[in-house]
């Protein structure tokens, strides 16, 4: 009989992260030097000091004339002073060096030209007025950026101005992604005919994971598909680590089935720290260490794969770069119905969100762990705590946004029976360049009418046939929406 590894003592998400991260011995990638122009988004591996002052000379901050400020003292509207051009005043443009012996600039708007050789001034200037002094912005040797600072576009300007033309940063974490499963097919092999044999599935998780690695500052390497064979999976993991990977992700094969070999392969090479996390989707997650490097058994279902990555791989990528991942933006929402949940498991519920009236409403989407479109259609995620049996439609809860909050203000909430027309209308609206979005949740015709009655949507799709009258919808609208101002 083939051995199974059943997870008996699951850890909560928080416990699993704390335990796993506490065991990391490699907490940084190696430093590397990059050209300053290529440093956007990278994290400094050491403090960065200026080697030049900026400006490197006293320069005019305005168009006008350079003067010796002491010659202007006592000047006023009633007591103007005439200066000789070339002797008492020198014409300068913004950014030009201040002539030797001069310490101020009078703006051109305040000059009165008498002739080519003489100008009149009617107000004094003080020393260094309208002048950018040496080091006004940056002084050589000053600290420009501290260690573990993520470099922004404006930082690049400061670095170059301070004479720093290359900068030492933490190298991008290299992430090896090993897709596994004998039933999987590389999409490139069916690109032309798009024909799959029965029992075969297109492998897409590695592409999603690679994109998420890039989004979070890593360098992904997708390995060849590995069939369900423990020795081959073990060899792939070893090869990835030997090639210099900072993180290894084995996608699929992390559960407790007879063909799930990932946990055994990790055990053969190192240590399994956690097998089984009390989260849904994502329960089969494996967190392991081999020679001090993190090796993650990522669940095979698409939604589980994404959520597991988000909770465990994403923070790792930032740790290795000396940075912290930004917290997701959260808002308060009102569920459109009661939502039961399984006790003992933290559920990551995908929801569509829109603003109806003066409140945000959230409608749960399908809970299938293998339905990637529940993520593409979701505007947010509600995390239902593991010690809760669900949430009530009468309470406000917190939702982590997957879109910008401003997008929700332009969202039309559609709940009801699925209608292809709505999808086509949504596409036409976007094609015209409008910012309006349609967020749709397919809960059936009657569910849509009830949502309208509860004022938790703007539009409802209904295809209800009245067998007595032979008419669609009208009798149901009169029954469920009586007295409400609705348009059909």
C-alpha positions, 0 to 999 in steps of 0.5 A: 500500500502506498503511504499517505501523510495525513495532516492531523495537527493543522496550524492556524495561518498565524501560527504557521507563519510564525513557526515557519519564518522563525526557522529561516536561516537565510533571511536575505538574498545576496547583495549586488550592484546595479546601475542607478537607472536600473534600481527602481523598486530594488531594496538597498543592501547598505546605507547610501551616501552622497559623493557630490554636493548638489549644486556643486557651485553657487548658482542663480535661482532666477533669471536676472542680474547678479549683484553684491547685496551691500550695493543695494542697501538703502534702495527704495521706491523713493530712493532708487539706485542705478547699477552699471551692467558688467561692473555692479550687475551681471546678467545671469540665467537660472542655473548659471554660476554666480560670478566671483564676488557676487552674492545675490540675484535680482529677479528680471521682473524687478529691473528697470532697464535705462539703457544697454549699460545701466539698470535701475533697482528700487528695492534691496536684496539680502545676501544669497537671495535668489541663489542656490548655494553649494550643497543647498540640496545635497552635501557630499557624505550625507546619507541619501538612503538608509539600508533596506529602503525600496528605491522610488523614482524620486530616489533615483534623482537624488542618487544621481544628483549626489554622485551615486551612479550605481547602488548596492541592493539585495538581489531579486529572490530567485523562485523555482516553480515546479509544477507536478501531476501526471494529469497536467499538460503544458498549454504550449503543447496544445496551442494549435489544436487545443485538444485534450485527452480525457483526464488531462488538465491544462497546467496554469498555476505555474504561470499565475505563480510566476506572475505573482512572483514578479509582482512582488519583486522576485525572479521566477523560473518555471521548471518542466512538468514533473509526473507523480513520482516521488524520486522525480519530484525529489530530484527536481527540488534538489536541482532547483536548490543546487541551481541557486533558488532562494525559494522552491515552490512545488505546485500540487501533490501537497494533499494526503492522497496516495499520489501526493508525494511532495511531503515525502520528497521534502522530508527526504531532503530536509524538514517539514515544518507545517503540513496542513494549515487551517485555511480554506481554500489552501488547507493542504499547504506544506511549509518545509526547509531544506538546507535552511531554504524555504520549500513550499508545497503549494496546493493544486487547486487554482484558488488554493494555490493563489491564497497559499502563495499570498499568505506564505510566499509573498511575505517571504519575498519581502523578508529576503529583500529586507522589506515588508509587504504592504497591508491590503486596503480594507473597508467595512461591508454588509453581506447580502445574506447570511453566510455559514462557515466551517468551525475550526477553519479560517475561510477566505471568502471571495465576494463581489462588492459595490456601493448601493445607497450609502453602504458597501454590500458584499455578495459571496461568490462560489466557494470552489477551490478550483474556480479561478474565475471567482478571483477574477470576478471578486472585488474583495475577500472576507476572512471568516475567523476559524472560531466563527460559524459564519457571518450574518447579513445584519452585521458589518464585516471587514473585507480586504480589497482586490481593486481600488476603492474608487473603482467600487464607487463606479460599480453597478451591482448585478445580482440574479440569474446569469444573463449573457447580455449583462456581460456584453453590456459591461464590455461595451461600457469599457470599450467606450472608455467609461470607468463604470464597472458591472459586478455580477453575482449569479444567485438565481432569478428569485435570489436576484428579486430578493436582493432588489427588495433588500436594496443590496443591488442595483439590477437583477436578472430574472427569467421566471415563467408564471405557468398560469399566465405564460408570462415571464417575471411580471407576477413575481415582480408584483409579488416580491417587489410590491410597492417598490419603484422598479423598472423592467 
